[in-house]
Amino acid sequence: MTSVTELAYIGVEASDLDAWERFGVDLMGMQLADRSDDALFLRMDSKAHRWIIVRGDADDLAFTGFACATETDLDEIVGGLRAAGTEVVEGGADLAAARKVDRIVVTTDPVGNRVELIVGLADADTPFRSEKLFSRFVTGDGGAGHEFLMERGDRETILDWYGILGFKITDFIKEQVAPGVYADAVFTHCNGRHHSVAWADMPFPKRMHHFMIEVGDINDVGLAYDRCMDAKQPFEMTLGMHPNDEMFSFYVRTPSGFNIEYGWGGLIIDDATWEIKHLDKLDTWGHRAPQVVADLLQS
């Protein structure tokens, strides 16, 4: 079955580009690729960009770009989407130039998220360089990272739609996080990264709860954690580890109100041997809410 190969880039509509530049470069360790009055482009590797921050009031996910290996693969996926009743339009030369891709088509998933399917995300003219990283960002075959989105719709409809893109279920987690309140999540993959898109039925005001970026050395997680603490950047969760993708990470609030999971050690899976799991805990240990930690220290 034809599949997208990776989550190639993410787009965010943000009200404060200056805050995003400081956050992305100074705290997260990304490289500034380009900046205008209306947009900010950030690099994580050899690609021209992985993050596109456009000026606007939404302060939320604006679009996600998924890469296809060839135009033939893209056409096959477009055909599948149209056969299922989804409108798909060619993005045109201007949008392709803006995204620095060879070709782009645009569609919308069942819960209203803009999805861009692309071929040929360009490399940058210069090597990637970070003033903050001890190692590097882990991208390559796994793409830019993963996004954790709010369902706000029928799960089977969502999974069927992303199945046309080639996504397969990795596992499920359902945990009671407060009396009568559950986090019910499904994790899906399109390559060896444990998940590139996850969906959750749980309370959260944004379309996206978090986007995960991974580094190649555990020290970079600690260094970023210190930078965020020193900058008094709000944390969503402290250091911890997940039982499904085995990611060691923390969660920090972005200037737009959703979160970045900053992690190391994510699991690489093999479809030939992987078995879908049903788990009842989001975390093996840690990932405490900062207020919970503060209350414990004061008790």
N, C-alpha and C positions, 0 to 999 in steps of 0.2 A: 504494500500500500504506500502511495506517495505521502510524504510528510514534510512539513517545514523542518529545517535543520537546527534552528536556534531562535531564541529571543535575541534579536540583533540590537535593538535600541528601545529606549523608553522616552516618551514625551510627557512633560508636566506643564500645566498652565499655572503660573505663579505670579503673585502680586508684587514680589520684592526680588528682583534679579540680583541686586547687590548682595542681599543676604544669602541667596543661593550660591553665588560665586564664592563667598567666604566659606560657606558650609562645604561645598563640593571640593574646593581646592585646599583650603587650610585645615579642615577637619577630616574629610574623607580621604584626601590624598590624590584626588584626580588632577588632571591637567587641563587648563583652559585651552580650548581649541579655537574658539572665536566668540566674539561678543558684539552685539549691536544694541540699539535702544530697545528693541523688541524681542531679542532672543539671546540665549546663552547656550553654548555648546561645550560639553565636557568630554574628555577622553579618558579611557581606562586601559588602552592597549594600542596596538598599531593602527586600529581603525580610525577613520576621520572623526568619529564621535560615537558615544554610546548613550549619552544623555542630551536631550534637547529641551531646554526650559524656555517656554514662550510666555510673553507678558499677558496677563489676564487676571480676572478676579476669582476664578474657580478654586485655585489652590488645591489641585487634585490631579489625578491621572488624566492626561489629554489624549494619548494614543500609545499603542504598542506596535513596534515593528518586528515582524517575524520573517526570517530569511528563508528562501527556497534555493536549492542548489542550482537549478536550471530554469530557464523560461518554460520548458516543457512541463516541469513539475508545477510551476506556478499556474500554468494554464489548466492543468488537471485539477488542482485544488479549486481554482475559480469555477471550473465546470461543476464540481461537486457542490459547491456553495449555491450556485445558481439553480441546480437541480433540486436543492432542498428549499428553494424559495427565498434565498437571501440576495439582496441587491449588492452587486459588486461593480465598481466603476474604475476605469483607468485613471491613475493619478495625473498623468500628463508630464510633459517635459519640465515645466517649471517646478513642480513638486519634486520630481526625481532629482533635479539639480539641487534643490534646497536640502533634500535628505542625503545627497551625495550617493545615489544609487543608480544602477543602470535602468531599472524599471520598477514601477510601484503601482499597486492597485489598492483601493480603499473600500472597506466594508465596515459593518457594525455587528457586534456579537449580540446574542439574545437579551443581554441586560443593558445594552446601550453603549458599550465601550467601543471606541473607534479602534479598528484593527487595520494595520498597513502591512500588506504582503509584498516583499521586495526580493529583487535579485541584484547581487553585485554591490554590496556596501563597500565604498572605496576605502583604501588605505590612506593614512595621512602622509604628508610629504616628508615628515621628520619622525625620528624614533620617539616612542613614548618616554616621557620623563616626569617623575614625581619628586618633589622636594621632601615628601613626608614618608614615603614607603620604604620599609626595610627590604621588602621582597618585590612582589608584583601583584596585580589583580589576576585572578584565575578566570579566564574567559575561554579563548580557543574554541574547541568543539562544543563546549557547554554554553556558549553565548555570554551575554552580559550579566546574567544572574537569574533570579527568579522573582516573580511578582505574586503577591498574596492578595486576592481580590474578594470583594464582598459579593455573595451570590445574588440576593435580591431578585430571585426568579426560580423557576423550576430547575432543579439540579440535573435531571436527566436530559432536559432540553439543552442546557449549557454543555454538558459532557458530549452529547451527540454532535453538537455544532463544532466544538473543538476537535472532536474525533475526525471530522472532515479535514481538518488541518493536519491530522496525523498524531494528535496527542493520545497517550494511553494512560490509564489509571496506574499510579504507583502504589498508593495506600490511602487509608482513611484514619482519622483520629476524631473521637468524640469524647470530650471531657466536660464535666460540670465545673465551671469556673467560679460560680457563686450560687447560692440557693435558688434553684429553678432557672438558672442561666447556663446555657451550654455553648461551648465552641465546637461546632460540628464542621470538620474540614475534609476535603478530598484533594489529593495531590496528584498532578499529572506531569508526564514527561514527553519530550520529543527527541531526546538524545540521551547520553549517559548521565547527565546531571540528574540527581534524584527527582527534582521537579523544577520545571520552568514556569508553570502556572499552577497555583493552588487556589481553591475556592472555599469560602467559609460562610456558614450561616451563624452570625453572631453580631452583637451590637457594635457598630463603628460608624462614625459620621461620613467617612470618605469612601470613594469607590475602591481605593486601595488601602489596605492596612499597612503593608510594607513592601519594599523592594530589597532583595538581598544582594549584596555585593561581597565577593569572596576574595581573600588574600592568600598568598602562598606561604606565609610564615605566621605562626601563632603570636610571635612578638608584635606583628603589625596590629593584631586585635587589641593587645594591651596598650600599645602606643596611641592608637586611635581613641581608645577608652579614656586615657589620660587627657588627650587633647580636648575631647568633648567635656570632660569634667572641668578642666581648667577654663574653658570657654563658657561654662555654666549652660551648656546646651541641654535642654530637657531630655531626660531618658524615659523611654517607654518601659524597658525591662533591663535589668542588670545582666551581668555575665551568666551564661548557662549553656546547656546542651540539649538538643532535641533527640528523641529516641528513634525517629524514623530516618532522617538524613544525616544524623550524627554530627551536625554542625555545632561547633563551639562559637558562641556569638553574643553580642549585645544588641539592643534596639535603641536607637536614638531618634528623636523627633526632628523632622526636616523643617525648614522655614514655612512649608505649606501645610504642616499639621499631620501628615501621614509619617511613616517611619522608614528608616533605613535599618535593615539587619546587617550588621558588619561581622562577617564570619570567616572561619577557617576550618578545613578538614571535612568538607562535604562529601558524602558518599557518592561514588560512581557506580551505576547499576548496569547489569547486563540483561537485556530483554530475554535472552535465551534461557536464563536460569531464574529470573526474578519471579517471586510469588507475591501477590497482593496481600497486604496485611491490614488488620483492623486493630487499632490501638486505642487505649483509653486515657493516655497522658500526652499532653503537648510537650512536656519537658522531662528529661531524665533528672535534671537538677537545675537549680538556679532560675534565671529569667524572672526574678522577683520584680514586682512593681516597686519603684523607688520609695513611695510613701510607706509601703509595708516594711521596707528595710529601715526607714527612719523611725517608724513606730517601735520596731523591735529594739533599736539602739537606745531609745528613750525610756523603755520599760524597765 
